[in-house]
């Protein structure tokens, strides 16, 4: 039980860093809170990578990809002093996963999910492809929802808190 909790905590380190950075930024300099969020996300992700390395554990490819994309977008946000980059990361990543799932199924005539989890769950290939489509649609919708939130913030209708809440709920939920 404790092992499962520790693994879940390890997977959430980037999110904990992101949220912690944002809260710290709000208390120190509210105008720069998104940059603190970016630093926190980078620190949380690098800490996650380090723990995996120290433990000699194998990190899933999706964790590596997500982590590196987060580091890149957070770094661009900090360097260019434009928080739009960190806010667009969920859309870019979601749509990239959707494109990969769709492309793989089209090219190989097999679901990525079947490839990853086929040994754990016995299902006919056509059912795996249906599940694959569900993942594609879900990721496209997540990307669109993120764009709506970002657009509302850019229009001045919502505050950065809305995006952070959306990001936290989406990641944990």
Secondary structure, DSSP 4 states (H G I P E B T S, - for coil): -HHHHHHHHHHTHHHHHHHHHHHHHHHH-GGGHHHHHHHHHHHHHHHHHHHHHHHTPPPPHHHHHHHHHHHHHHHHHHHHT-THHHHHHHHHHHHHHHHHHHHHHHHHSS-HHHHHHTTTS---HHHHHHHHHHHHHHHHHHHHHHHHHHHHHHTTSS-HHHHHHHHHHHHH-
